[in-house]
Amino acid sequence: MPMCASPCEGKVRVLIVDDHALFREGIRMILEAQPDIEVVGEAGDGGEALALVEQTRPDIVILDIAMPGLDGLEATKRIKATHPEVRILVLTMHDHKEYVLPMLRLGASGYVVKRAAASELVQAIRSVYRDESYLHPSAARAVLEEYRRRAVPDEEGGLTEREKEVLRLIAEGLTNQEIARRLYISVRTVETHRKNLMEKLGLHTSADLVRYAIRKGLVNP
């Protein structure tokens, strides 16, 4: 996409979604310094983002995953369901596969971590706008690890370490809310892990998960 030496027509319209106002302000300053990018709005959570997508019709929504209320996972799901043409670019501190893979499955076009340089975010925006994908190296590594795991599943159904951790806590009788607090993740992420566990292991109920965990020695009876 050609760059403009001065403000030009056809700018990339970007909506910033993050629950930290100071962070949003910093991202806005970075993007508004680019001649081909226009910030059309800011939102503090997923619910506000949905309303602003309707109002501003951005090309790209930059959003975090962990936010109060409607998190990035659910916001992405709803945005892609109602506005499939809108590209989603994740900007988050999380780069584990438990976060990367669900966002990509829901239709995110790019994934950048907050420790990345400002130039990388700008590059990611331009790549996503061209209908290309963009993955920060640590996110790409998570995707590669998942590919390798599926190619050579381990003896426990190809479970990730985080999934085994969630399984142990389920077997210990913790609720989704308690597991979320223990692992510092959202309740929706716990629900996603629970669903993935059942799919990978071919199980159907929480009781099945408990019995499996006991049989595998992940917890004591």
C-alpha positions as CSV (number, residue, x, y, z in Angstrom):
1,M,0.0,0.0,0.0
2,P,1.6,3.3,-1.0
3,M,2.6,5.7,1.8
4,C,1.6,9.3,1.8
5,A,4.1,12.1,2.5
6,S,1.2,14.2,3.9
7,P,-2.3,13.3,5.1
8,C,-4.1,11.5,2.2
9,E,-7.4,10.0,1.2
10,G,-8.1,6.3,1.8
11,K,-6.6,6.1,5.3
12,V,-6.8,3.0,7.3
13,R,-9.6,3.5,9.8
14,V,-8.7,2.1,13.2
15,L,-10.6,1.6,16.4
16,I,-8.6,1.1,19.6
17,V,-10.0,-1.2,22.4
18,D,-8.2,-1.5,25.7
19,D,-9.3,-1.0,29.3
20,H,-6.4,1.3,30.2
21,A,-6.9,4.9,29.1
22,L,-3.3,5.9,29.2
23,F,-2.3,2.9,27.0
24,R,-5.0,3.9,24.5
25,E,-3.7,7.4,24.5
26,G,-0.2,6.2,23.7
27,I,-1.3,4.0,20.9
28,R,-3.4,6.9,19.4
29,M,-0.4,9.2,19.5
30,I,1.7,6.6,17.6
31,L,-0.9,5.9,15.0
32,E,-1.9,9.5,14.4
33,A,1.7,10.2,13.5
34,Q,1.3,8.0,10.5
35,P,0.0,9.7,7.4
36,D,-2.0,6.7,6.2
37,I,-3.8,5.8,9.5
38,E,-6.8,7.4,11.1
39,V,-8.0,6.6,14.6
40,V,-11.8,6.7,14.5
41,G,-12.5,5.9,18.1
42,E,-11.5,4.3,21.4
43,A,-13.3,1.8,23.7
44,G,-12.6,0.6,27.2
45,D,-14.2,-2.8,26.9
46,G,-15.8,-5.2,24.4
47,G,-19.3,-4.0,24.9
48,E,-18.4,-0.4,24.1
49,A,-16.3,-1.7,21.1
50,L,-19.4,-3.4,19.6
51,A,-21.3,-0.1,19.7
52,L,-18.4,1.9,18.2
53,V,-18.0,-0.6,15.3
54,E,-21.6,0.1,14.3
55,Q,-21.0,3.8,14.5
56,T,-17.6,4.2,13.0
57,R,-17.3,1.2,10.7
58,P,-13.5,0.8,11.1
59,D,-11.3,-1.2,8.8
60,I,-9.3,-2.6,11.7
61,V,-10.2,-3.1,15.4
62,I,-7.1,-3.3,17.7
63,L,-8.1,-5.0,20.9
64,D,-6.8,-6.6,24.0
65,I,-8.0,-10.0,25.2
66,A,-8.3,-9.5,29.0
67,M,-10.8,-6.8,29.7
68,P,-13.6,-6.3,32.2
69,G,-17.1,-7.1,31.1
70,L,-17.0,-8.4,27.5
71,D,-13.5,-9.7,26.9
72,G,-11.6,-9.7,23.6
73,L,-12.6,-13.3,22.7
74,E,-16.3,-12.6,22.9
75,A,-15.9,-9.2,21.3
76,T,-14.1,-10.7,18.4
77,K,-16.7,-13.4,18.0
78,R,-19.5,-10.9,17.9
79,I,-17.7,-8.4,15.6
80,K,-16.9,-11.1,13.0
81,A,-20.4,-12.4,13.2
82,T,-22.0,-9.0,12.4
83,H,-19.2,-7.3,10.4
84,P,-17.0,-10.0,8.8
85,E,-15.2,-7.4,6.7
86,V,-13.7,-5.8,9.8
87,R,-10.2,-7.1,10.6
88,I,-9.2,-7.9,14.1
89,L,-5.7,-7.1,15.3
90,V,-4.9,-8.4,18.8
91,L,-2.6,-6.3,21.0
92,T,-2.1,-7.9,24.3
93,M,0.5,-8.9,26.9
94,H,-0.4,-12.6,26.5
95,D,1.5,-14.8,24.0
96,H,0.7,-18.3,25.2
97,K,-1.0,-20.6,22.8
98,E,-4.1,-20.7,25.2
99,Y,-4.7,-17.1,24.1
100,V,-3.2,-17.0,20.6
101,L,-5.0,-20.0,19.1
102,P,-8.6,-19.2,20.3
103,M,-8.3,-15.6,18.9
104,L,-7.0,-16.9,15.5
105,R,-9.8,-19.5,15.4
106,L,-12.3,-16.7,16.0
107,G,-11.0,-14.8,13.0
108,A,-8.3,-12.5,14.2
109,S,-6.0,-11.4,11.3
110,G,-3.0,-10.4,13.5
111,Y,-1.5,-10.8,16.9
112,V,1.0,-8.4,18.5
113,V,2.3,-8.4,22.0
114,K,2.5,-5.1,24.0
115,R,6.3,-5.4,24.5
116,A,6.7,-5.0,20.7
117,A,8.1,-1.8,19.2
118,A,5.8,0.8,17.9
119,S,7.1,0.2,14.4
120,E,5.9,-3.4,14.6
121,L,2.4,-2.4,15.5
122,V,2.3,0.0,12.5
123,Q,3.6,-2.8,10.2
124,A,1.0,-5.2,11.6
125,I,-1.8,-2.7,10.8
126,R,-0.6,-2.2,7.2
127,S,-0.2,-6.0,6.7
128,V,-3.7,-6.7,8.1
129,Y,-5.2,-4.0,6.0
130,R,-3.7,-5.7,2.9
131,D,-5.6,-8.8,3.9
132,E,-2.4,-10.4,5.1
133,S,-1.8,-12.1,8.4
134,Y,0.7,-10.8,11.0
135,L,2.0,-12.7,14.0
136,H,4.5,-11.5,16.5
137,P,7.4,-14.1,16.7
138,S,6.2,-15.5,20.1
139,A,2.6,-15.9,18.7
140,A,4.0,-17.6,15.6
141,R,5.9,-19.9,17.9
142,A,2.7,-20.8,19.7
143,V,1.0,-21.7,16.4
144,L,4.0,-23.8,15.4
145,E,4.0,-25.6,18.8
146,E,0.3,-26.4,18.3
147,Y,1.0,-27.8,14.8
148,R,3.7,-30.0,16.1
149,R,1.5,-31.2,19.0
150,R,-1.2,-32.2,16.7
151,A,1.2,-34.0,14.4
152,V,2.7,-36.0,17.3
153,P,0.1,-36.1,20.2
154,D,1.4,-37.0,23.6
155,E,0.2,-39.8,25.8
156,E,-2.4,-37.6,27.4
157,G,-4.4,-36.7,24.4
158,G,-2.2,-33.8,23.3
159,L,-3.0,-31.6,26.3
160,T,-1.1,-28.5,26.8
161,E,0.4,-27.8,30.2
162,R,-2.2,-25.1,30.9
163,E,-5.0,-27.6,29.9
164,K,-3.5,-30.2,32.3
165,E,-3.5,-27.5,35.0
166,V,-7.1,-26.6,34.4
167,L,-8.0,-30.3,34.4
168,R,-6.3,-30.8,37.8
169,L,-8.3,-27.9,39.2
170,I,-11.6,-29.2,37.8
171,A,-10.8,-32.6,39.3
172,E,-10.2,-30.9,42.6
173,G,-13.7,-29.5,42.5
174,L,-13.0,-25.8,41.8
175,T,-15.6,-23.8,39.9
176,N,-14.8,-21.9,36.7
177,Q,-14.7,-18.7,38.6
178,E,-12.3,-20.2,41.2
179,I,-10.1,-21.6,38.5
180,A,-10.0,-18.2,36.7
181,R,-8.9,-16.5,39.9
182,R,-6.3,-19.1,40.7
183,L,-4.7,-18.9,37.2
184,Y,-5.3,-15.2,36.6
185,I,-7.3,-15.8,33.5
186,S,-10.9,-14.9,32.5
187,V,-13.8,-17.2,33.2
188,R,-14.5,-17.4,29.5
189,T,-10.9,-18.7,28.9
190,V,-11.5,-21.4,31.6
191,E,-14.7,-22.4,29.7
192,T,-12.7,-22.6,26.5
193,H,-10.2,-24.9,28.2
194,R,-12.9,-27.1,29.5
195,K,-14.5,-27.4,26.1
196,N,-11.1,-28.2,24.5
197,L,-10.4,-30.8,27.1
198,M,-13.7,-32.6,26.4
199,E,-13.1,-32.5,22.6
200,K,-9.5,-33.7,22.8
201,L,-10.3,-36.5,25.3
202,G,-13.7,-37.5,23.8
203,L,-15.4,-36.9,27.1
204,H,-18.8,-35.3,27.7
205,T,-19.3,-34.3,31.4
206,S,-17.3,-32.9,34.3
207,A,-17.5,-36.2,36.0
208,D,-15.8,-37.8,33.0
209,L,-13.0,-35.2,33.3
210,V,-12.6,-36.0,37.0
211,R,-12.4,-39.8,36.4
212,Y,-9.9,-39.2,33.6
213,A,-7.7,-37.0,35.8
214,I,-7.7,-39.7,38.6
215,R,-7.0,-42.5,36.1
216,K,-4.0,-40.6,34.7
217,G,-2.7,-39.7,38.2
218,L,-3.1,-36.0,37.8
219,V,-4.9,-35.9,41.1
220,N,-5.4,-38.2,44.0
221,P,-8.8,-39.9,44.4
